[in-house]
Amino acid sequence: MTTTPDLRTAVGPRGRPQGPDPALARRQSGARAVYELLRGHIIDGTLVPGERLTEPVLAGRLGVSRTPVREALRLLQAEALVVELPTGGVRVAPLDVADARRVYEVRARLEGLLARDACERAWPDDVARLARLVTLMDAVRDHEDEVLRIGAQFHGEIEALADNRWCSALLRQIRGHVDRYRALAARGRVGTTDHVDEHRAVADAVARGDAVAAEAAMITHIDRSAALADQALRAPTDPAVTPTTGAAPTDAATTDES
């Protein structure tokens, strides 16, 4: 997550401290809102891989000036969720088989270690909370959005329990890509028994205090998600995604008109 600058540290002429700049605050708030919206659309596939994004078109669609759009695109570019074009503007980063494999390898190692650490720190209340999330996930298995939301909450609980700031910092750096491929892998699978059971295996290992099993269960879960993401990328049902690169075949409706 990008940290918003502390406006209290702003200085006036001759370096004297001054109060918050309302215009700066509004600009940063607007850019953050645009960033969160675009990021969400990239992750859920509303903005398809390879789709071209330009400031004037986005600003017109969102009803904002180009400044917050420009700043939002810079944040997305820093996350590598969009890539700059030599002719100007940016495209949504492609979904790529090799890239997905690397993202999942890193994610498996980091979240496996988090599960191990969580196991060593969990109290009975923590164990009960994880079990409750698995039960909720099972109850809403037919509702993809809810299962994904609860799954993300489950992984967040594991991370919070682990209290490993280094793993968390590294995971934050790839969070957008993790979420993007996670959503892709989950399509058509979130209601299946194995998806719920994989989370239950992690929760049960934490409940037993078995750190080795907790790590192994988390890695197994992520490896299976990786295989499904790979399958989805190689044989996509979405015509906007190609089997090898995930790039959209056209510029859709966001071609730069300037």
C-alpha positions as protocol buffer text, in pm:
chain_id: "A"
residue {
  index: 1
  type: MET
  ca { x: 0 y: 0 z: 0 }
}
residue {
  index: 2
  type: THR
  ca { x: 129 y: 346 z: -90 }
}
residue {
  index: 3
  type: THR
  ca { x: 163 y: 576 z: 209 }
}
residue {
  index: 4
  type: THR
  ca { x: -6 y: 914 z: 180 }
}
residue {
  index: 5
  type: PRO
  ca { x: 236 y: 1194 z: 271 }
}
residue {
  index: 6
  type: ASP
  ca { x: 179 y: 1344 z: 615 }
}
residue {
  index: 7
  type: LEU
  ca { x: 40 y: 1691 z: 547 }
}
residue {
  index: 8
  type: ARG
  ca { x: 146 y: 1805 z: 893 }
}
residue {
  index: 9
  type: THR
  ca { x: 507 y: 1803 z: 777 }
}
residue {
  index: 10
  type: ALA
  ca { x: 442 y: 2054 z: 500 }
}
residue {
  index: 11
  type: VAL
  ca { x: 651 y: 2366 z: 532 }
}
residue {
  index: 12
  type: GLY
  ca { x: 595 y: 2722 z: 422 }
}
residue {
  index: 13
  type: PRO
  ca { x: 837 y: 2996 z: 317 }
}
residue {
  index: 14
  type: ARG
  ca { x: 1180 y: 2976 z: 479 }
}
residue {
  index: 15
  type: GLY
  ca { x: 1103 y: 2624 z: 599 }
}
residue {
  index: 16
  type: ARG
  ca { x: 851 y: 2731 z: 861 }
}
residue {
  index: 17
  type: PRO
  ca { x: 587 y: 2468 z: 942 }
}
residue {
  index: 18
  type: GLN
  ca { x: 244 y: 2545 z: 806 }
}
residue {
  index: 19
  type: GLY
  ca { x: -98 y: 2389 z: 840 }
}
residue {
  index: 20
  type: PRO
  ca { x: -245 y: 2129 z: 607 }
}
residue {
  index: 21
  type: ASP
  ca { x: -296 y: 2243 z: 250 }
}
residue {
  index: 22
  type: PRO
  ca { x: -666 y: 2184 z: 171 }
}
residue {
  index: 23
  type: ALA
  ca { x: -601 y: 2177 z: -204 }
}
residue {
  index: 24
  type: LEU
  ca { x: -325 y: 1921 z: -164 }
}
residue {
  index: 25
  type: ALA
  ca { x: -544 y: 1712 z: 65 }
}
residue {
  index: 26
  type: ARG
  ca { x: -827 y: 1712 z: -188 }
}
residue {
  index: 27
  type: ARG
  ca { x: -591 y: 1623 z: -472 }
}
residue {
  index: 28
  type: GLN
  ca { x: -438 y: 1332 z: -281 }
}
residue {
  index: 29
  type: SER
  ca { x: -779 y: 1209 z: -172 }
}
residue {
  index: 30
  type: GLY
  ca { x: -908 y: 1227 z: -529 }
}
residue {
  index: 31
  type: ALA
  ca { x: -607 y: 1044 z: -669 }
}
residue {
  index: 32
  type: ARG
  ca { x: -642 y: 771 z: -406 }
}
residue {
  index: 33
  type: ALA
  ca { x: -1010 y: 724 z: -489 }
}
residue {
  index: 34
  type: VAL
  ca { x: -935 y: 698 z: -863 }
}
residue {
  index: 35
  type: TYR
  ca { x: -646 y: 461 z: -792 }
}
residue {
  index: 36
  type: GLU
  ca { x: -860 y: 231 z: -577 }
}
residue {
  index: 37
  type: LEU
  ca { x: -1136 y: 226 z: -839 }
}
residue {
  index: 38
  type: LEU
  ca { x: -904 y: 150 z: -1131 }
}
residue {
  index: 39
  type: ARG
  ca { x: -707 y: -103 z: -929 }
}
residue {
  index: 40
  type: GLY
  ca { x: -1028 y: -286 z: -839 }
}
residue {
  index: 41
  type: HIS
  ca { x: -1138 y: -291 z: -1203 }
}
residue {
  index: 42
  type: ILE
  ca { x: -799 y: -430 z: -1311 }
}
residue {
  index: 43
  type: ILE
  ca { x: -813 y: -703 z: -1048 }
}
residue {
  index: 44
  type: ASP
  ca { x: -1171 y: -812 z: -1121 }
}
residue {
  index: 45
  type: GLY
  ca { x: -1120 y: -798 z: -1498 }
}
residue {
  index: 46
  type: THR
  ca { x: -1351 y: -506 z: -1574 }
}
residue {
  index: 47
  type: LEU
  ca { x: -1046 y: -345 z: -1731 }
}
residue {
  index: 48
  type: VAL
  ca { x: -914 y: -628 z: -1945 }
}
residue {
  index: 49
  type: PRO
  ca { x: -546 y: -719 z: -1988 }
}
residue {
  index: 50
  type: GLY
  ca { x: -389 y: -510 z: -2261 }
}
residue {
  index: 51
  type: GLU
  ca { x: -663 y: -246 z: -2258 }
}
residue {
  index: 52
  type: ARG
  ca { x: -527 y: 99 z: -2326 }
}
residue {
  index: 53
  type: LEU
  ca { x: -593 y: 366 z: -2063 }
}
residue {
  index: 54
  type: THR
  ca { x: -555 y: 736 z: -2126 }
}
residue {
  index: 55
  type: GLU
  ca { x: -598 y: 1037 z: -1903 }
}
residue {
  index: 56
  type: PRO
  ca { x: -860 y: 1228 z: -2107 }
}
residue {
  index: 57
  type: VAL
  ca { x: -1088 y: 929 z: -2158 }
}
residue {
  index: 58
  type: LEU
  ca { x: -1066 y: 813 z: -1796 }
}
residue {
  index: 59
  type: ALA
  ca { x: -1114 y: 1166 z: -1664 }
}
residue {
  index: 60
  type: GLY
  ca { x: -1426 y: 1204 z: -1879 }
}
residue {
  index: 61
  type: ARG
  ca { x: -1569 y: 872 z: -1768 }
}
residue {
  index: 62
  type: LEU
  ca { x: -1506 y: 937 z: -1400 }
}
residue {
  index: 63
  type: GLY
  ca { x: -1606 y: 1301 z: -1405 }
}
residue {
  index: 64
  type: VAL
  ca { x: -1277 y: 1423 z: -1259 }
}
residue {
  index: 65
  type: SER
  ca { x: -987 y: 1634 z: -1380 }
}
residue {
  index: 66
  type: ARG
  ca { x: -685 y: 1473 z: -1542 }
}
residue {
  index: 67
  type: THR
  ca { x: -460 y: 1543 z: -1241 }
}
residue {
  index: 68
  type: PRO
  ca { x: -596 y: 1270 z: -1007 }
}
residue {
  index: 69
  type: VAL
  ca { x: -611 y: 1030 z: -1302 }
}
residue {
  index: 70
  type: ARG
  ca { x: -247 y: 1099 z: -1384 }
}
residue {
  index: 71
  type: GLU
  ca { x: -142 y: 1042 z: -1023 }
}
residue {
  index: 72
  type: ALA
  ca { x: -352 y: 725 z: -999 }
}
residue {
  index: 73
  type: LEU
  ca { x: -192 y: 585 z: -1315 }
}
residue {
  index: 74
  type: ARG
  ca { x: 152 y: 655 z: -1169 }
}
residue {
  index: 75
  type: LEU
  ca { x: 62 y: 455 z: -859 }
}
residue {
  index: 76
  type: LEU
  ca { x: -64 y: 168 z: -1073 }
}
residue {
  index: 77
  type: GLN
  ca { x: 251 y: 181 z: -1283 }
}
residue {
  index: 78
  type: ALA
  ca { x: 463 y: 163 z: -967 }
}
residue {
  index: 79
  type: GLU
  ca { x: 277 y: -161 z: -885 }
}
residue {
  index: 80
  type: ALA
  ca { x: 331 y: -284 z: -1243 }
}
residue {
  index: 81
  type: LEU
  ca { x: -45 y: -320 z: -1283 }
}
residue {
  index: 82
  type: VAL
  ca { x: -20 y: -97 z: -1589 }
}
residue {
  index: 83
  type: VAL
  ca { x: 268 y: -62 z: -1831 }
}
residue {
  index: 84
  type: GLU
  ca { x: 373 y: 249 z: -2020 }
}
residue {
  index: 85
  type: LEU
  ca { x: 343 y: 261 z: -2397 }
}
residue {
  index: 86
  type: PRO
  ca { x: 613 y: 420 z: -2613 }
}
residue {
  index: 87
  type: THR
  ca { x: 342 y: 613 z: -2798 }
}
residue {
  index: 88
  type: GLY
  ca { x: 194 y: 756 z: -2479 }
}
residue {
  index: 89
  type: GLY
  ca { x: -58 y: 637 z: -2229 }
}
residue {
  index: 90
  type: VAL
  ca { x: -54 y: 300 z: -2059 }
}
residue {
  index: 91
  type: ARG
  ca { x: -203 y: -45 z: -2098 }
}
residue {
  index: 92
  type: VAL
  ca { x: -337 y: -280 z: -1835 }
}
residue {
  index: 93
  type: ALA
  ca { x: -53 y: -524 z: -1766 }
}
residue {
  index: 94
  type: PRO
  ca { x: -101 y: -860 z: -1940 }
}
residue {
  index: 95
  type: LEU
  ca { x: -182 y: -1180 z: -1756 }
}
residue {
  index: 96
  type: ASP
  ca { x: 106 y: -1406 z: -1843 }
}
residue {
  index: 97
  type: VAL
  ca { x: 165 y: -1775 z: -1771 }
}
residue {
  index: 98
  type: ALA
  ca { x: 529 y: -1733 z: -1672 }
}
residue {
  index: 99
  type: ASP
  ca { x: 452 y: -1426 z: -1464 }
}
residue {
  index: 100
  type: ALA
  ca { x: 170 y: -1606 z: -1284 }
}
residue {
  index: 101
  type: ARG
  ca { x: 403 y: -1893 z: -1201 }
}
residue {
  index: 102
  type: ARG
  ca { x: 657 y: -1657 z: -1046 }
}
residue {
  index: 103
  type: VAL
  ca { x: 394 y: -1466 z: -850 }
}
residue {
  index: 104
  type: TYR
  ca { x: 254 y: -1788 z: -707 }
}
residue {
  index: 105
  type: GLU
  ca { x: 599 y: -1920 z: -619 }
}
residue {
  index: 106
  type: VAL
  ca { x: 673 y: -1608 z: -419 }
}
residue {
  index: 107
  type: ARG
  ca { x: 327 y: -1606 z: -265 }
}
residue {
  index: 108
  type: ALA
  ca { x: 350 y: -1972 z: -161 }
}
residue {
  index: 109
  type: ARG
  ca { x: 679 y: -1918 z: 19 }
}
residue {
  index: 110
  type: LEU
  ca { x: 566 y: -1602 z: 195 }
}
residue {
  index: 111
  type: GLU
  ca { x: 221 y: -1722 z: 297 }
}
residue {
  index: 112
  type: GLY
  ca { x: 356 y: -2063 z: 393 }
}
residue {
  index: 113
  type: LEU
  ca { x: 592 y: -1895 z: 636 }
}
residue {
  index: 114
  type: LEU
  ca { x: 310 y: -1674 z: 762 }
}
residue {
  index: 115
  type: ALA
  ca { x: 99 y: -1985 z: 832 }
}
residue {
  index: 116
  type: ARG
  ca { x: 389 y: -2139 z: 1024 }
}
residue {
  index: 117
  type: ASP
  ca { x: 436 y: -1825 z: 1230 }
}
residue {
  index: 118
  type: ALA
  ca { x: 62 y: -1789 z: 1289 }
}
residue {
  index: 119
  type: CYS
  ca { x: 51 y: -2143 z: 1422 }
}
residue {
  index: 120
  type: GLU
  ca { x: 310 y: -2059 z: 1686 }
}
residue {
  index: 121
  type: ARG
  ca { x: 125 y: -1745 z: 1800 }
}
residue {
  index: 122
  type: ALA
  ca { x: -242 y: -1844 z: 1787 }
}
residue {
  index: 123
  type: TRP
  ca { x: -459 y: -1837 z: 2098 }
}
residue {
  index: 124
  type: PRO
  ca { x: -791 y: -2022 z: 2135 }
}
residue {
  index: 125
  type: ASP
  ca { x: -987 y: -1713 z: 2028 }
}
residue {
  index: 126
  type: ASP
  ca { x: -775 y: -1692 z: 1712 }
}
residue {
  index: 127
  type: VAL
  ca { x: -836 y: -2058 z: 1634 }
}
residue {
  index: 128
  type: ALA
  ca { x: -1210 y: -2010 z: 1680 }
}
residue {
  index: 129
  type: ARG
  ca { x: -1207 y: -1709 z: 1448 }
}
residue {
  index: 130
  type: LEU
  ca { x: -1035 y: -1906 z: 1170 }
}
residue {
  index: 131
  type: ALA
  ca { x: -1279 y: -2195 z: 1212 }
}
residue {
  index: 132
  type: ARG
  ca { x: -1570 y: -1952 z: 1196 }
}
residue {
  index: 133
  type: LEU
  ca { x: -1443 y: -1808 z: 868 }
}
residue {
  index: 134
  type: VAL
  ca { x: -1417 y: -2156 z: 714 }
}
residue {
  index: 135
  type: THR
  ca { x: -1774 y: -2231 z: 825 }
}
residue {
  index: 136
  type: LEU
  ca { x: -1895 y: -1906 z: 670 }
}
residue {
  index: 137
  type: MET
  ca { x: -1709 y: -1984 z: 349 }
}
residue {
  index: 138
  type: ASP
  ca { x: -1874 y: -2324 z: 329 }
}
residue {
  index: 139
  type: ALA
  ca { x: -2217 y: -2171 z: 389 }
}
residue {
  index: 140
  type: VAL
  ca { x: -2186 y: -1923 z: 100 }
}
residue {
  index: 141
  type: ARG
  ca { x: -2002 y: -2152 z: -142 }
}
residue {
  index: 142
  type: ASP
  ca { x: -2251 y: -2071 z: -420 }
}
residue {
  index: 143
  type: HIS
  ca { x: -2174 y: -1699 z: -404 }
}
residue {
  index: 144
  type: GLU
  ca { x: -1836 y: -1632 z: -563 }
}
residue {
  index: 145
  type: ASP
  ca { x: -1792 y: -1276 z: -441 }
}
residue {
  index: 146
  type: GLU
  ca { x: -1866 y: -1373 z: -81 }
}
residue {
  index: 147
  type: VAL
  ca { x: -1631 y: -1671 z: -90 }
}
residue {
  index: 148
  type: LEU
  ca { x: -1353 y: -1453 z: -228 }
}
residue {
  index: 149
  type: ARG
  ca { x: -1418 y: -1189 z: 37 }
}
residue {
  index: 150
  type: ILE
  ca { x: -1411 y: -1442 z: 320 }
}
residue {
  index: 151
  type: GLY
  ca { x: -1105 y: -1612 z: 171 }
}
residue {
  index: 152
  type: ALA
  ca { x: -920 y: -1281 z: 165 }
}
residue {
  index: 153
  type: GLN
  ca { x: -1025 y: -1224 z: 526 }
}
residue {
  index: 154
  type: PHE
  ca { x: -894 y: -1569 z: 620 }
}
residue {
  index: 155
  type: HIS
  ca { x: -555 y: -1497 z: 465 }
}
residue {
  index: 156
  type: GLY
  ca { x: -555 y: -1158 z: 636 }
}
residue {
  index: 157
  type: GLU
  ca { x: -617 y: -1324 z: 973 }
}
residue {
  index: 158
  type: ILE
  ca { x: -325 y: -1560 z: 916 }
}
residue {
  index: 159
  type: GLU
  ca { x: -101 y: -1268 z: 826 }
}
residue {
  index: 160
  type: ALA
  ca { x: -210 y: -1069 z: 1131 }
}
residue {
  index: 161
  type: LEU
  ca { x: -151 y: -1366 z: 1361 }
}
residue {
  index: 162
  type: ALA
  ca { x: 195 y: -1428 z: 1216 }
}
residue {
  index: 163
  type: ASP
  ca { x: 304 y: -1072 z: 1294 }
}
residue {
  index: 164
  type: ASN
  ca { x: 598 y: -1108 z: 1056 }
}
residue {
  index: 165
  type: ARG
  ca { x: 659 y: -758 z: 925 }
}
residue {
  index: 166
  type: TRP
  ca { x: 916 y: -867 z: 668 }
}
residue {
  index: 167
  type: CYS
  ca { x: 689 y: -1123 z: 506 }
}
residue {
  index: 168
  type: SER
  ca { x: 402 y: -877 z: 517 }
}
residue {
  index: 169
  type: ALA
  ca { x: 612 y: -603 z: 355 }
}
residue {
  index: 170
  type: LEU
  ca { x: 719 y: -833 z: 72 }
}
residue {
  index: 171
  type: LEU
  ca { x: 365 y: -959 z: 23 }
}
residue {
  index: 172
  type: ARG
  ca { x: 235 y: -602 z: -1 }
}
residue {
  index: 173
  type: GLN
  ca { x: 471 y: -540 z: -292 }
}
residue {
  index: 174
  type: ILE
  ca { x: 301 y: -808 z: -500 }
}
residue {
  index: 175
  type: ARG
  ca { x: -47 y: -779 z: -347 }
}
residue {
  index: 176
  type: GLY
  ca { x: -210 y: -639 z: -660 }
}
residue {
  index: 177
  type: HIS
  ca { x: -76 y: -924 z: -874 }
}
residue {
  index: 178
  type: VAL
  ca { x: -164 y: -1182 z: -609 }
}
residue {
  index: 179
  type: ASP
  ca { x: -522 y: -1052 z: -597 }
}
residue {
  index: 180
  type: ARG
  ca { x: -543 y: -1043 z: -976 }
}
residue {
  index: 181
  type: TYR
  ca { x: -434 y: -1401 z: -1030 }
}
residue {
  index: 182
  type: ARG
  ca { x: -629 y: -1515 z: -725 }
}
residue {
  index: 183
  type: ALA
  ca { x: -950 y: -1381 z: -879 }
}
residue {
  index: 184
  type: LEU
  ca { x: -866 y: -1552 z: -1208 }
}
residue {
  index: 185
  type: ALA
  ca { x: -792 y: -1886 z: -1042 }
}
residue {
  index: 186
  type: ALA
  ca { x: -1104 y: -1872 z: -828 }
}
residue {
  index: 187
  type: ARG
  ca { x: -1350 y: -1831 z: -1115 }
}
residue {
  index: 188
  type: GLY
  ca { x: -1553 y: -2146 z: -1146 }
}
residue {
  index: 189
  type: ARG
  ca { x: -1382 y: -2301 z: -845 }
}
residue {
  index: 190
  type: VAL
  ca { x: -1474 y: -2102 z: -535 }
}
residue {
  index: 191
  type: GLY
  ca { x: -1783 y: -2311 z: -468 }
}
residue {
  index: 192
  type: THR
  ca { x: -1601 y: -2643 z: -485 }
}
residue {
  index: 193
  type: THR
  ca { x: -1539 y: -2858 z: -181 }
}
residue {
  index: 194
  type: ASP
  ca { x: -1162 y: -2866 z: -226 }
}
residue {
  index: 195
  type: HIS
  ca { x: -1137 y: -2486 z: -210 }
}
residue {
  index: 196
  type: VAL
  ca { x: -1313 y: -2478 z: 126 }
}
residue {
  index: 197
  type: ASP
  ca { x: -1127 y: -2787 z: 251 }
}
residue {
  index: 198
  type: GLU
  ca { x: -789 y: -2630 z: 171 }
}
residue {
  index: 199
  type: HIS
  ca { x: -869 y: -2340 z: 403 }
}
residue {
  index: 200
  type: ARG
  ca { x: -1002 y: -2584 z: 662 }
}
residue {
  index: 201
  type: ALA
  ca { x: -674 y: -2779 z: 650 }
}
residue {
  index: 202
  type: VAL
  ca { x: -480 y: -2463 z: 734 }
}
residue {
  index: 203
  type: ALA
  ca { x: -720 y: -2375 z: 1016 }
}
residue {
  index: 204
  type: ASP
  ca { x: -707 y: -2728 z: 1158 }
}
residue {
  index: 205
  type: ALA
  ca { x: -326 y: -2731 z: 1155 }
}
residue {
  index: 206
  type: VAL
  ca { x: -319 y: -2399 z: 1339 }
}
residue {
  index: 207
  type: ALA
  ca { x: -568 y: -2539 z: 1591 }
}
residue {
  index: 208
  type: ARG
  ca { x: -339 y: -2839 z: 1654 }
}
residue {
  index: 209
  type: GLY
  ca { x: -33 y: -2619 z: 1685 }
}
residue {
  index: 210
  type: ASP
  ca { x: 133 y: -2809 z: 1400 }
}
residue {
  index: 211
  type: ALA
  ca { x: 349 y: -2545 z: 1230 }
}
residue {
  index: 212
  type: VAL
  ca { x: 488 y: -2784 z: 967 }
}
residue {
  index: 213
  type: ALA
  ca { x: 139 y: -2897 z: 865 }
}
residue {
  index: 214
  type: ALA
  ca { x: 10 y: -2539 z: 859 }
}
residue {
  index: 215
  type: GLU
  ca { x: 287 y: -2432 z: 623 }
}
residue {
  index: 216
  type: ALA
  ca { x: 238 y: -2738 z: 402 }
}
residue {
  index: 217
  type: ALA
  ca { x: -140 y: -2689 z: 388 }
}
residue {
  index: 218
  type: MET
  ca { x: -103 y: -2326 z: 287 }
}
residue {
  index: 219
  type: ILE
  ca { x: 151 y: -2410 z: 16 }
}
residue {
  index: 220
  type: THR
  ca { x: -75 y: -2688 z: -115 }
}
residue {
  index: 221
  type: HIS
  ca { x: -368 y: -2445 z: -133 }
}
residue {
  index: 222
  type: ILE
  ca { x: -165 y: -2185 z: -320 }
}
residue {
  index: 223
  type: ASP
  ca { x: -9 y: -2442 z: -554 }
}
residue {
  index: 224
  type: ARG
  ca { x: -356 y: -2564 z: -652 }
}
residue {
  index: 225
  type: SER
  ca { x: -465 y: -2208 z: -716 }
}
residue {
  index: 226
  type: ALA
  ca { x: -153 y: -2161 z: -930 }
}
residue {
  index: 227
  type: ALA
  ca { x: -245 y: -2465 z: -1140 }
}
residue {
  index: 228
  type: LEU
  ca { x: -596 y: -2330 z: -1195 }
}
residue {
  index: 229
  type: ALA
  ca { x: -464 y: -1987 z: -1290 }
}
residue {
  index: 230
  type: ASP
  ca { x: -228 y: -2153 z: -1536 }
}
residue {
  index: 231
  type: GLN
  ca { x: -517 y: -2352 z: -1683 }
}
residue {
  index: 232
  type: ALA
  ca { x: -733 y: -2039 z: -1713 }
}
residue {
  index: 233
  type: LEU
  ca { x: -453 y: -1851 z: -1888 }
}
residue {
  index: 234
  type: ARG
  ca { x: -384 y: -2132 z: -2136 }
}
residue {
  index: 235
  type: ALA
  ca { x: -750 y: -2192 z: -2221 }
}
residue {
  index: 236
  type: PRO
  ca { x: -937 y: -1872 z: -2134 }
}
residue {
  index: 237
  type: THR
  ca { x: -1312 y: -1844 z: -2170 }
}
residue {
  index: 238
  type: ASP
  ca { x: -1287 y: -1464 z: -2190 }
}
residue {
  index: 239
  type: PRO
  ca { x: -1229 y: -1362 z: -2555 }
}
residue {
  index: 240
  type: ALA
  ca { x: -1038 y: -1054 z: -2436 }
}
residue {
  index: 241
  type: VAL
  ca { x: -764 y: -1274 z: -2293 }
}
residue {
  index: 242
  type: THR
  ca { x: -526 y: -1469 z: -2515 }
}
residue {
  index: 243
  type: PRO
  ca { x: -392 y: -1808 z: -2401 }
}
residue {
  index: 244
  type: THR
  ca { x: -25 y: -1711 z: -2386 }
}
residue {
  index: 245
  type: THR
  ca { x: 0 y: -1349 z: -2280 }
}
residue {
  index: 246
  type: GLY
  ca { x: -340 y: -1243 z: -2159 }
}
residue {
  index: 247
  type: ALA
  ca { x: -326 y: -934 z: -2378 }
}
residue {
  index: 248
  type: ALA
  ca { x: -646 y: -790 z: -2513 }
}
residue {
  index: 249
  type: PRO
  ca { x: -664 y: -797 z: -2893 }
}
residue {
  index: 250
  type: THR
  ca { x: -796 y: -441 z: -2924 }
}
residue {
  index: 251
  type: ASP
  ca { x: -778 y: -107 z: -2749 }
}
residue {
  index: 252
  type: ALA
  ca { x: -1143 y: -141 z: -2656 }
}
residue {
  index: 253
  type: ALA
  ca { x: -1304 y: 198 z: -2592 }
}
residue {
  index: 254
  type: THR
  ca { x: -1018 y: 380 z: -2426 }
}
residue {
  index: 255
  type: THR
  ca { x: -815 y: 479 z: -2728 }
}
residue {
  index: 256
  type: ASP
  ca { x: -651 y: 820 z: -2685 }
}
residue {
  index: 257
  type: GLU
  ca { x: -842 y: 1075 z: -2882 }
}
residue {
  index: 258
  type: SER
  ca { x: -595 y: 1358 z: -2830 }
}
